Amino acid sequence: MMTKINVAYCVFIMLLFIACGQIDTQRQSDTLKKEMKAKKLKRLTEGQIQTAALEEGKSIVLRLEGILLSIADTNNFDCEEFKNIQFQNEVLMSFKLFCQQSPEMNEKERQIWEAYQNNLSQKLPIGDNLQKLGQTEFLYSAPLYIKNQYRGLWSIVLSKKEIVRKM
């Protein structure tokens, strides 16, 4: 009688281990399938990548402006208040806010700044802009408006590799 119970108990334990192993194997298999799908080669045009970069840039600017408006005095805005803000995003490599022309600007940032200033002086609209920085990065720029008044230039460097991964 005792041996039948021991045998039944051993069989039960073995079945339990086998079942648990299959569940874990199924989870690993599902995870592996998702990873393989994510790493599958994608045929993307440069236009699709640039459109995705533009959308990422817009999204980042919206979040940065939300942070800025939550900490800044909009009646007496000081660009320096925003210099030490920490913000991370998987496609974001760096960001800067320029409220005046600066020696820190690279050539493209300076050109965009001057174009914005030219448009403002001629009362023309200014909008966001996307430029390639080499083969691996994009420069997204957008004007900063506070209370419908132009206050500066957002300069956001995006990783092309991470944008493609997200697509």
N, CA and C atoms as an extended XYZ file, in Angstrom:
501
Properties=species:S:1:pos:R:3:atomname:S:1:resname:S:1:resid:I:1 pbc="F F F"
N         0.822       -1.186        0.000 N   MET     1
C         0.000        0.000        0.000 CA  MET     1
C         0.874        1.262        0.000 C   MET     1
N         1.893        1.222        0.834 N   MET     2
C         2.785        2.361        0.951 CA  MET     2
C         3.561        2.596       -0.341 C   MET     2
N         3.933        1.560       -1.034 N   THR     3
C         4.695        1.714       -2.264 CA  THR     3
C         3.837        2.295       -3.378 C   THR     3
N         2.538        1.952       -3.390 N   LYS     4
C         1.650        2.521       -4.402 CA  LYS     4
C         1.518        4.030       -4.199 C   LYS     4
N         1.454        4.459       -2.958 N   ILE     5
C         1.358        5.889       -2.658 CA  ILE     5
C         2.662        6.575       -3.044 C   ILE     5
N         3.794        5.940       -2.727 N   ASN     6
C         5.097        6.508       -3.085 CA  ASN     6
C         5.248        6.618       -4.597 C   ASN     6
N         4.832        5.581       -5.312 N   VAL     7
C         4.924        5.592       -6.769 CA  VAL     7
C         4.005        6.677       -7.330 C   VAL     7
N         2.784        6.765       -6.823 N   ALA     8
C         1.837        7.779       -7.284 CA  ALA     8
C         2.383        9.184       -6.988 C   ALA     8
N         2.960        9.332       -5.820 N   TYR     9
C         3.539       10.622       -5.434 CA  TYR     9
C         4.703       10.982       -6.362 C   TYR     9
N         5.562       10.028       -6.656 N   CYS    10
C         6.700       10.263       -7.558 CA  CYS    10
C         6.215       10.609       -8.962 C   CYS    10
N         5.199        9.903       -9.442 N   VAL    11
C         4.646       10.188      -10.773 CA  VAL    11
C         4.051       11.598      -10.795 C   VAL    11
N         3.339       11.961       -9.747 N   PHE    12
C         2.747       13.299       -9.650 CA  PHE    12
C         3.835       14.379       -9.690 C   PHE    12
N         4.894       14.182       -8.932 N   ILE    13
C         6.000       15.150       -8.888 CA  ILE    13
C         6.661       15.253      -10.263 C   ILE    13
N         6.866       14.122      -10.926 N   MET    14
C         7.487       14.136      -12.253 CA  MET    14
C         6.602       14.885      -13.255 C   MET    14
N         5.309       14.632      -13.212 N   LEU    15
C         4.387       15.322      -14.116 CA  LEU    15
C         4.382       16.826      -13.848 C   LEU    15
N         4.462       17.173      -12.590 N   LEU    16
C         4.501       18.586      -12.219 CA  LEU    16
C         5.753       19.260      -12.792 C   LEU    16
N         6.903       18.616      -12.655 N   PHE    17
C         8.150       19.168      -13.204 CA  PHE    17
C         8.088       19.278      -14.727 C   PHE    17
N         7.544       18.279      -15.366 N   ILE    18
C         7.436       18.297      -16.827 CA  ILE    18
C         6.521       19.429      -17.270 C   ILE    18
N         5.386       19.581      -16.594 N   ALA    19
C         4.433       20.640      -16.956 CA  ALA    19
C         5.053       22.019      -16.753 C   ALA    19
N         5.737       22.200      -15.649 N   CYS    20
C         6.376       23.502      -15.388 CA  CYS    20
C         7.451       23.786      -16.427 C   CYS    20
N         8.188       22.787      -16.795 N   GLY    21
C         9.224       22.957      -17.805 CA  GLY    21
C         8.639       23.345      -19.146 C   GLY    21
N         7.491       22.788      -19.497 N   GLN    22
C         6.854       23.118      -20.767 CA  GLN    22
C         6.319       24.545      -20.758 C   GLN    22
N         5.791       24.983      -19.641 N   ILE    23
C         5.292       26.354      -19.543 CA  ILE    23
C         6.451       27.329      -19.719 C   ILE    23
N         7.563       27.044      -19.044 N   ASP    24
C         8.733       27.909      -19.154 CA  ASP    24
C         9.277       27.890      -20.583 C   ASP    24
N         9.301       26.724      -21.192 N   THR    25
C         9.766       26.605      -22.571 CA  THR    25
C         8.860       27.394      -23.508 C   THR    25
N         7.567       27.365      -23.259 N   GLN    26
C         6.617       28.122      -24.082 CA  GLN    26
C         6.877       29.622      -23.947 C   GLN    26
N         7.125       30.082      -22.732 N   ARG    27
C         7.427       31.502      -22.516 CA  ARG    27
C         8.706       31.900      -23.248 C   ARG    27
N         9.721       31.060      -23.139 N   GLN    28
C        10.983       31.344      -23.816 CA  GLN    28
C        10.783       31.376      -25.327 C   GLN    28
N         9.977       30.469      -25.822 N   SER    29
C         9.699       30.408      -27.251 CA  SER    29
C         8.976       31.675      -27.712 C   SER    29
N         7.987       32.116      -26.946 N   ASP    30
C         7.263       33.344      -27.290 CA  ASP    30
C         8.190       34.552      -27.268 C   ASP    30
N         9.039       34.621      -26.260 N   THR    31
C         9.994       35.725      -26.153 CA  THR    31
C        10.961       35.713      -27.333 C   THR    31
N        11.438       34.534      -27.679 N   LEU    32
C        12.362       34.404      -28.801 CA  LEU    32
C        11.696       34.824      -30.108 C   LEU    32
N        10.436       34.450      -30.304 N   LYS    33
C         9.712       34.844      -31.517 CA  LYS    33
C         9.586       36.362      -31.605 C   LYS    33
N         9.293       37.004      -30.474 N   LYS    34
C         9.170       38.464      -30.465 CA  LYS    34
C        10.507       39.121      -30.795 C   LYS    34
N        11.581       38.601      -30.218 N   GLU    35
C        12.905       39.158      -30.491 CA  GLU    35
C        13.290       38.968      -31.952 C   GLU    35
N        12.973       37.811      -32.510 N   MET    36
C        13.292       37.556      -33.915 CA  MET    36
C        12.500       38.491      -34.819 C   MET    36
N        11.250       38.732      -34.473 N   LYS    37
C        10.429       39.643      -35.264 CA  LYS    37
C        10.996       41.062      -35.205 C   LYS    37
N        11.469       41.460      -34.018 N   ALA    38
C        12.037       42.796      -33.853 CA  ALA    38
C        13.333       42.954      -34.645 C   ALA    38
N        14.081       41.870      -34.801 N   LYS    39
C        15.358       41.939      -35.512 CA  LYS    39
C        15.234       41.611      -36.991 C   LYS    39
N        14.032       41.326      -37.428 N   LYS    40
C        13.809       41.001      -38.829 CA  LYS    40
C        14.178       42.206      -39.697 C   LYS    40
N        14.821       41.937      -40.801 N   LEU    41
C        15.206       43.014      -41.702 CA  LEU    41
C        13.963       43.726      -42.216 C   LEU    41
N        14.043       45.036      -42.209 N   LYS    42
C        12.925       45.846      -42.672 CA  LYS    42
C        13.387       46.659      -43.873 C   LYS    42
N        12.550       46.743      -44.849 N   ARG    43
C        12.848       47.590      -46.003 CA  ARG    43
C        12.162       48.930      -45.778 C   ARG    43
N        12.974       49.904      -45.461 N   LEU    44
C        12.447       51.235      -45.197 CA  LEU    44
C        13.092       52.223      -46.156 C   LEU    44
N        12.300       53.147      -46.615 N   THR    45
C        12.858       54.195      -47.464 CA  THR    45
C        13.390       55.312      -46.571 C   THR    45
N        14.247       56.115      -47.140 N   GLU    46
C        14.784       57.255      -46.393 CA  GLU    46
C        13.645       58.192      -45.987 C   GLU    46
N        12.656       58.323      -46.852 N   GLY    47
C        11.498       59.169      -46.540 CA  GLY    47
C        10.724       58.665      -45.332 C   GLY    47
N        10.547       57.350      -45.233 N   GLN    48
C         9.849       56.777      -44.077 CA  GLN    48
C        10.631       57.035      -42.793 C   GLN    48
N        11.934       56.889      -42.874 N   ILE    49
C        12.780       57.109      -41.696 CA  ILE    49
C        12.729       58.577      -41.289 C   ILE    49
N        12.799       59.476      -42.264 N   GLN    50
C        12.753       60.905      -41.955 CA  GLN    50
C        11.401       61.311      -41.378 C   GLN    50
N        10.330       60.729      -41.897 N   THR    51
C         8.997       61.016      -41.355 CA  THR    51
C         8.911       60.560      -39.902 C   THR    51
N         9.442       59.373      -39.624 N   ALA    52
C         9.449       58.870      -38.246 CA  ALA    52
C        10.307       59.767      -37.354 C   ALA    52
N        11.440       60.240      -37.866 N   ALA    53
C        12.315       61.132      -37.094 CA  ALA    53
C        11.601       62.450      -36.797 C   ALA    53
N        10.889       62.963      -37.773 N   LEU    54
C        10.142       64.210      -37.583 CA  LEU    54
C         9.086       64.038      -36.490 C   LEU    54
N         8.380       62.920      -36.519 N   GLU    55
C         7.360       62.648      -35.500 CA  GLU    55
C         7.992       62.483      -34.116 C   GLU    55
N         9.127       61.795      -34.059 N   GLU    56
C         9.827       61.640      -32.776 CA  GLU    56
C        10.264       63.002      -32.243 C   GLU    56
N        10.796       63.835      -33.126 N   GLY    57
C        11.219       65.171      -32.710 CA  GLY    57
C        10.061       65.984      -32.161 C   GLY    57
N         8.926       65.943      -32.848 N   LYS    58
C         7.741       66.677      -32.376 CA  LYS    58
C         7.306       66.179      -31.004 C   LYS    58
N         7.316       64.877      -30.837 N   SER    59
C         6.912       64.285      -29.564 CA  SER    59
C         7.851       64.711      -28.430 C   SER    59
N         9.136       64.707      -28.706 N   ILE    60
C        10.122       65.101      -27.691 CA  ILE    60
C         9.949       66.571      -27.330 C   ILE    60
N         9.747       67.427      -28.332 N   VAL    61
C         9.556       68.858      -28.062 CA  VAL    61
C         8.314       69.080      -27.197 C   VAL    61
N         7.246       68.367      -27.488 N   LEU    62
C         6.034       68.519      -26.669 CA  LEU    62
C         6.310       68.170      -25.210 C   LEU    62
N         7.046       67.092      -24.991 N   ARG    63
C         7.363       66.697      -23.610 CA  ARG    63
C         8.315       67.692      -22.950 C   ARG    63
N         9.309       68.159      -23.703 N   LEU    64
C        10.244       69.141      -23.142 CA  LEU    64
C         9.530       70.451      -22.812 C   LEU    64
N         8.634       70.874      -23.685 N   GLU    65
C         7.898       72.112      -23.412 CA  GLU    65
C         6.983       71.955      -22.206 C   GLU    65
N         6.439       70.766      -22.022 N   GLY    66
C         5.639       70.509      -20.825 CA  GLY    66
C         6.477       70.660      -19.565 C   GLY    66
N         7.688       70.121      -19.601 N   ILE    67
C         8.601       70.256      -18.458 CA  ILE    67
C         8.959       71.722      -18.259 C   ILE    67
N         9.305       72.388      -19.345 N   LEU    68
C         9.707       73.793      -19.269 CA  LEU    68
C         8.598       74.652      -18.670 C   LEU    68
N         7.381       74.464      -19.149 N   LEU    69
C         6.269       75.287      -18.660 CA  LEU    69
C         5.920       74.975      -17.208 C   LEU    69
N         6.264       73.776      -16.756 N   SER    70
C         5.974       73.438      -15.363 CA  SER    70
C         6.991       74.049      -14.396 C   SER    70
N         8.185       74.378      -14.893 N   ILE    71
C         9.208       74.913      -13.983 CA  ILE    71
C         9.544       76.379      -14.230 C   ILE    71
N         9.192       76.895      -15.400 N   ALA    72
C         9.617       78.254      -15.751 CA  ALA    72
C         8.534       79.274      -15.430 C   ALA    72
N         8.987       80.462      -15.146 N   ASP    73
C         8.086       81.604      -14.982 CA  ASP    73
C         7.832       82.159      -16.381 C   ASP    73
N         6.645       81.922      -16.917 N   THR    74
C         6.369       82.319      -18.298 CA  THR    74
C         6.278       83.832      -18.467 C   THR    74
N         6.069       84.564      -17.385 N   ASN    75
C         6.029       86.027      -17.483 CA  ASN    75
C         7.427       86.618      -17.564 C   ASN    75
N         8.381       85.931      -16.964 N   ASN    76
C         9.753       86.416      -16.940 CA  ASN    76
C        10.672       85.253      -17.313 C   ASN    76
N        10.525       84.755      -18.530 N   PHE    77
C        11.223       83.547      -18.961 CA  PHE    77
C        12.723       83.776      -19.070 C   PHE    77
N        13.473       82.859      -18.469 N   ASP    78
C        14.929       82.886      -18.533 CA  ASP    78
C        15.401       81.537      -19.072 C   ASP    78
N        16.050       81.572      -20.195 N   CYS    79
C        16.514       80.353      -20.857 CA  CYS    79
C        17.458       79.537      -19.968 C   CYS    79
N        18.193       80.204      -19.121 N   GLU    80
C        19.166       79.526      -18.260 CA  GLU    80
C        18.500       78.553      -17.285 C   GLU    80
N        17.233       78.803      -16.953 N   GLU    81
C        16.519       77.914      -16.036 CA  GLU    81
C        16.436       76.494      -16.581 C   GLU    81
N        16.536       76.367      -17.874 N   PHE    82
C        16.315       75.078      -18.510 CA  PHE    82
C        17.606       74.327      -18.818 C   PHE    82
N        18.739       74.893      -18.537 N   LYS    83
C        20.026       74.288      -18.910 CA  LYS    83
C        20.307       72.964      -18.196 C   LYS    83
N        19.835       72.786      -16.984 N   ASN    84
C        20.188       71.599      -16.198 CA  ASN    84
C        19.098       70.534      -16.151 C   ASN    84
N        18.127       70.632      -17.009 N   ILE    85
C        17.038       69.652      -17.027 CA  ILE    85
C        17.546       68.329      -17.592 C   ILE    85
N        17.178       67.248      -16.939 N   GLN    86
C        17.524       65.906      -17.411 CA  GLN    86
C        16.302       65.309      -18.098 C   GLN    86
N        16.513       64.775      -19.286 N   PHE    87
C        15.422       64.158      -20.040 CA  PHE    87
C        16.020       63.056      -20.896 C   PHE    87
N        15.378       61.890      -20.881 N   GLN    88
C        15.887       60.768      -21.666 CA  GLN    88
C        14.783       60.185      -22.529 C   GLN    88
N        15.205       59.675      -23.663 N   ASN    89
C        14.325       59.027      -24.617 CA  ASN    89
C        15.219       58.109      -25.439 C   ASN    89
N        14.692       56.968      -25.880 N   GLU    90
C        15.549       55.998      -26.572 CA  GLU    90
C        16.134       56.525      -27.880 C   GLU    90
N        15.483       57.460      -28.548 N   VAL    91
C        16.020       57.982      -29.806 CA  VAL    91
C        16.777       59.299      -29.614 C   VAL    91
N        16.647       59.900      -28.455 N   LEU    92
C        17.262       61.196      -28.172 CA  LEU    92
C        18.736       61.028      -27.809 C   LEU    92
N        19.591       61.718      -28.538 N   MET    93
C        21.015       61.694      -28.216 CA  MET    93
C        21.389       62.919      -27.380 C   MET    93
N        20.833       64.076      -27.746 N   SER    94
C        21.078       65.292      -26.970 CA  SER    94
C        20.026       66.335      -27.334 C   SER    94
N        19.870       67.312      -26.455 N   PHE    95
C        18.984       68.433      -26.767 CA  PHE    95
C        19.539       69.700      -26.143 C   PHE    95
N        19.245       70.816      -26.809 N   LYS    96
C        19.655       72.133      -26.316 CA  LYS    96
C        18.532       73.112      -26.618 C   LYS    96
N        18.465       74.129      -25.819 N   LEU    97
C        17.545       75.229      -26.069 CA  LEU    97
C        18.384       76.492      -26.192 C   LEU    97
N        18.296       77.132      -27.351 N   PHE    98
C        19.021       78.380      -27.583 CA  PHE    98
C        18.023       79.528      -27.576 C   PHE    98
N        18.285       80.517      -26.736 N   CYS    99
C        17.432       81.704      -26.699 CA  CYS    99
C        18.115       82.895      -27.359 C   CYS    99
N        19.350       82.703      -27.718 N   GLN   100
C        20.097       83.712      -28.475 CA  GLN   100
C        21.193       82.981      -29.235 C   GLN   100
N        21.752       83.659      -30.227 N   GLN   101
C        22.821       83.018      -30.983 CA  GLN   101
C        23.980       82.747      -30.036 C   GLN   101
N        24.585       81.579      -30.200 N   SER   102
C        25.585       81.137      -29.240 CA  SER   102
C        26.768       80.488      -29.953 C   SER   102
N        27.961       80.622      -29.379 N   PRO   103
C        29.118       79.923      -29.952 CA  PRO   103
C        28.990       78.400      -29.826 C   PRO   103
N        28.086       77.933      -28.962 N   GLU   104
C        27.860       76.494      -28.806 CA  GLU   104
C        27.142       75.883      -30.010 C   GLU   104
N        26.556       76.719      -30.845 N   MET   105
C        25.804       76.223      -32.006 CA  MET   105
C        26.749       75.627      -33.043 C   MET   105
N        26.325       74.489      -33.613 N   ASN   106
C        27.081       73.967      -34.746 CA  ASN   106
C        26.619       74.712      -36.005 C   ASN   106
N        27.208       74.404      -37.133 N   GLU   107
C        26.914       75.145      -38.366 CA  GLU   107
C        25.433       75.061      -38.753 C   GLU   107
N        24.858       73.875      -38.670 N   LYS   108
C        23.440       73.722      -39.041 CA  LYS   108
C        22.536       74.489      -38.079 C   LYS   108
N        22.834       74.422      -36.788 N   GLU   109
C        22.033       75.164      -35.804 CA  GLU   109
C        22.109       76.664      -36.074 C   GLU   109
N        23.292       77.142      -36.423 N   ARG   110
C        23.471       78.564      -36.720 CA  ARG   110
C        22.657       78.961      -37.963 C   ARG   110
N        22.682       78.105      -38.981 N   GLN   111
C        21.913       78.385      -40.200 CA  GLN   111
C        20.414       78.423      -39.908 C   GLN   111
N        19.952       77.488      -39.117 N   ILE   112
C        18.523       77.451      -38.776 CA  ILE   112
C        18.159       78.674      -37.938 C   ILE   112
N        19.020       79.021      -36.977 N   TRP   113
C        18.783       80.213      -36.152 CA  TRP   113
C        18.646       81.452      -37.041 C   TRP   113
N        19.574       81.597      -37.979 N   GLU   114
C        19.546       82.761      -38.869 CA  GLU   114
C        18.304       82.750      -39.760 C   GLU   114
N        17.904       81.577      -40.224 N   ALA   115
C        16.688       81.485      -41.040 CA  ALA   115
C        15.461       81.877      -40.215 C   ALA   115
N        15.404       81.421      -38.970 N   TYR   116
C        14.288       81.802      -38.092 CA  TYR   116
C        14.269       83.316      -37.887 C   TYR   116
N        15.439       83.896      -37.623 N   GLN   117
C        15.514       85.340      -37.396 CA  GLN   117
C        15.088       86.107      -38.646 C   GLN   117
N        15.511       85.624      -39.804 N   ASN   118
C        15.138       86.254      -41.069 CA  ASN   118
C        13.622       86.192      -41.273 C   ASN   118
N        13.042       85.027      -41.037 N   ASN   119
C        11.588       84.886      -41.193 CA  ASN   119
C        10.838       85.776      -40.205 C   ASN   119
N        11.334       85.850      -38.977 N   LEU   120
C        10.682       86.706      -37.981 CA  LEU   120
C        10.726       88.172      -38.398 C   LEU   120
N        11.868       88.617      -38.911 N   SER   121
C        11.992       90.024      -39.307 CA  SER   121
C        11.090       90.347      -40.498 C   SER   121
N        10.809       89.345      -41.325 N   GLN   122
C         9.928       89.551      -42.476 CA  GLN   122
C         8.486       89.143      -42.179 C   GLN   122
N         8.230       88.831      -40.911 N   LYS   123
C         6.899       88.422      -40.451 CA  LYS   123
C         6.379       87.189      -41.199 C   LYS   123
N         7.300       86.266      -41.471 N   LEU   124
C         6.957       84.995      -42.101 CA  LEU   124
C         6.878       83.920      -41.022 C   LEU   124
N         6.080       82.890      -41.241 N   PRO   125
C         5.982       81.829      -40.226 CA  PRO   125
C         7.275       81.015      -40.146 C   PRO   125
N         7.522       80.483      -38.969 N   ILE   126
C         8.651       79.570      -38.791 CA  ILE   126
C         8.102       78.260      -38.237 C   ILE   126
N         8.735       77.188      -38.624 N   GLY   127
C         8.256       75.879      -38.189 CA  GLY   127
C         9.407       74.947      -37.880 C   GLY   127
N         9.054       73.705      -37.622 N   ASP   128
C        10.085       72.730      -37.289 CA  ASP   128
C        10.858       72.326      -38.536 C   ASP   128
N        11.991       71.662      -38.303 N   ASN   129
C        12.921       71.375      -39.379 CA  ASN   129
C        13.673       70.095      -39.038 C   ASN   129
N        13.975       69.297      -40.048 N   LEU   130
C        14.767       68.083      -39.851 CA  LEU   130
C        15.922       68.094      -40.840 C   LEU   130
N        17.124       67.906      -40.320 N   GLN   131
C        18.337       67.871      -41.139 CA  GLN   131
C        19.114       66.604      -40.811 C   GLN   131
N        19.796       66.057      -41.808 N   LYS   132
C        20.678       64.918      -41.560 CA  LYS   132
C        22.001       65.437      -41.008 C   LYS   132
N        22.501       64.745      -40.003 N   LEU   133
C        23.846       65.008      -39.482 CA  LEU   133
C        24.665       63.756      -39.766 C   LEU   133
N        25.321       63.711      -40.871 N   GLY   134
C        26.062       62.511      -41.247 CA  GLY   134
C        25.108       61.378      -41.598 C   GLY   134
N        25.570       60.154      -41.404 N   GLN   135
C        24.771       58.979      -41.758 CA  GLN   135
C        23.989       58.405      -40.586 C   GLN   135
N        24.302       58.825      -39.361 N   THR   136
C        23.724       58.150      -38.197 CA  THR   136
C        22.831       59.025      -37.324 C   THR   136
N        22.729       60.309      -37.644 N   GLU   137
C        21.978       61.211      -36.774 CA  GLU   137
C        21.123       62.175      -37.580 C   GLU   137
N        20.085       62.663      -36.910 N   PHE   138
C        19.248       63.729      -37.445 CA  PHE   138
C        19.273       64.889      -36.462 C   PHE   138
N        19.175       66.095      -36.996 N   LEU   139
C        19.003       67.286      -36.170 CA  LEU   139
C        17.575       67.763      -36.378 C   LEU   139
N        16.790       67.688      -35.315 N   TYR   140
C        15.424       68.208      -35.352 CA  TYR   140
C        15.443       69.547      -34.633 C   TYR   140
N        14.902       70.557      -35.270 N   SER   141
C        14.831       71.869      -34.630 CA  SER   141
C        13.405       72.384      -34.715 C   SER   141
N        13.048       73.154      -33.718 N   ALA   142
C        11.702       73.720      -33.670 CA  ALA   142
C        11.751       75.020      -32.877 C   ALA   142
N        10.888       75.951      -33.224 N   PRO   143
C        10.850       77.198      -32.456 CA  PRO   143
C        10.163       76.979      -31.107 C   PRO   143
N        10.587       77.745      -30.126 N   LEU   144
C         9.929       77.746      -28.821 CA  LEU   144
C         9.091       79.016      -28.735 C   LEU   144
N         7.815       78.821      -28.532 N   TYR   145
C         6.901       79.944      -28.332 CA  TYR   145
C         6.371       79.892      -26.908 C   TYR   145
N         6.372       81.033      -26.257 N   ILE   146
C         5.736       81.165      -24.949 CA  ILE   146
C         4.787       82.345      -25.050 C   ILE   146
N         3.530       82.077      -24.760 N   LYS   147
C         2.474       83.094      -24.887 CA  LYS   147
C         2.491       83.731      -26.275 C   LYS   147
N         2.550       82.873      -27.287 N   ASN   148
C         2.544       83.280      -28.698 CA  ASN   148
C         3.706       84.190      -29.082 C   ASN   148
N         4.767       84.155      -28.314 N   GLN   149
C         5.940       84.967      -28.623 CA  GLN   149
C         7.149       84.046      -28.792 C   GLN   149
N         7.884       84.242      -29.882 N   TYR   150
C         9.073       83.430      -30.140 CA  TYR   150
C        10.106       83.689      -29.053 C   TYR   150
N        10.609       82.597      -28.451 N   ARG   151
C        11.584       82.732      -27.369 CA  ARG   151
C        12.892       82.005      -27.623 C   ARG   151
N        12.904       81.072      -28.579 N   GLY   152
C        14.150       80.355      -28.793 CA  GLY   152
C        14.022       79.214      -29.775 C   GLY   152
N        15.100       78.467      -29.867 N   LEU   153
C        15.236       77.373      -30.820 CA  LEU   153
C        15.559       76.083      -30.077 C   LEU   153
N        14.740       75.070      -30.293 N   TRP   154
C        15.045       73.733      -29.794 CA  TRP   154
C        15.985       73.068      -30.788 C   TRP   154
N        17.029       72.461      -30.301 N   SER   155
C        17.953       71.704      -31.131 CA  SER   155
C        18.044       70.298      -30.542 C   SER   155
N        17.563       69.326      -31.295 N   ILE   156
C        17.455       67.963      -30.776 CA  ILE   156
C        18.150       67.007      -31.740 C   ILE   156
N        19.127       66.270      -31.232 N   VAL   157
C        19.848       65.296      -32.047 CA  VAL   157
C        19.237       63.921      -31.788 C   VAL   157
N        18.821       63.267      -32.886 N   LEU   158
C        18.150       61.970      -32.816 CA  LEU   158
C        19.020       60.886      -33.449 C   LEU   158
N        18.960       59.696      -32.896 N   SER   159
C        19.700       58.555      -33.423 CA  SER   159
C        18.893       57.877      -34.527 C   SER   159
N        19.458       57.832      -35.707 N   LYS   160
C        18.788       57.180      -36.836 CA  LYS   160
C        18.591       55.689      -36.550 C   LYS   160
N        19.588       55.071      -35.961 N   LYS   161
C        19.534       53.635      -35.646 CA  LYS   161
C        18.359       53.325      -34.718 C   LYS   161
N        18.187       54.129      -33.679 N   GLU   162
C        17.106       53.886      -32.722 CA  GLU   162
C        15.736       54.189      -33.332 C   GLU   162
N        15.685       55.152      -34.225 N   ILE   163
C        14.416       55.447      -34.907 CA  ILE   163
C        14.004       54.249      -35.754 C   ILE   163
N        14.954       53.686      -36.482 N   VAL   164
C        14.663       52.516      -37.318 CA  VAL   164
C        14.240       51.336      -36.445 C   VAL   164
N        14.888       51.156      -35.319 N   ARG   165
C        14.509       50.061      -34.410 CA  ARG   165
C        13.074       50.192      -33.929 C   ARG   165
N        12.641       51.417      -33.695 N   LYS   166
C        11.277       51.638      -33.203 CA  LYS   166
C        10.217       51.412      -34.276 C   LYS   166
N        10.623       51.466      -35.525 N   MET   167
C         9.650       51.357      -36.625 CA  MET   167
C         9.179       49.922      -36.822 C   MET   167
